[in-house]
């Protein structure tokens, strides 16, 4: 079985939302090299630009989760479970 055939089989087992995410990732990966962000250049990017990019990615990622998904609540619960209350 070829690598492409293996990939197609794996894609068939993904949910619709995960396939959309994969397609988005593939589109970004297939951009011409000059349009892709080079990680080695990130040290030259001002912190504010990086924070804006991270916030944009966070907002975009929200569409891949159910509307009732509350990452802040999950974070707080995990921190409480791991470290206990700090109040």
N, C-alpha and C positions, 0 to 999 in steps of 0.2 A: 504494500500500500504506500502510495506517495505521501509526502508531507502535506501537500494540498488536500488530498483525500482525508487525511487525519484531521486537518483543520476543519474541513466541512463537517465531518462527523461530530467534532467537538461543538461547533456552532449550533448544530441541530439540537443539542442537549441544553443550550442556554435559554434563559427566559427572554422574552421580547425586549425588556428594558436593558438586559445585559448585552443583547445583540446591538441595540442602538448605541450603547456605550462603546462597544468594540468597534463599530463602524466609525464613530467619532474619533476614536484613538487612531484607527488606521488612516483616516483622512489627514490627521495631524502628522502622522509618521511619514506619509507619502508626499508631504509638502516639499517643494524644492529646498535644498539645503540652506539657501540664503534666507528663506522664510522661517526656518526652524530656529528655536532658541538654543544656542550652544551653551551648555552648562558651564563650560570652562570660562565663558565670558561673564557669568553671573557676578563675579567679584567686582566687575566694573560698573554694575547697575546700581544706581542709588537705592537705598533701603526702601524708600517710599514707593518706588516703582515695583519692587518685589512684593511689598505688602498689598499694593493695589492688585497685582496679578493674582496673588493668593486669595484675596477676597473675591475676585471675579471667578476663580476656579471653585471656591466654596459655594458661591451662589449658583453656579451652573450645575455643580454636583447635587444640589438639593433636588433637582428634577428627577434624579435617578432613585430617590428614596420615597417611601410612602409619605403622604402628607402628615400622618400622625407621628412620624419619626422625629424625635427631639434629641439631637446630638448633645446639646448642653445638659439636658436632664440625665442622659446616659453617662456623660462624663462625670457629673456630680455624684451619681450613684456609685460609679466605679471608684472614684476617689474616696468616698465615704466608706465603701467596703474595704478598700485597701489600707487606708490610713486612719479611719475613724473621724469623728467630728473634731474640727479645730476651733469651734465656737465655744 
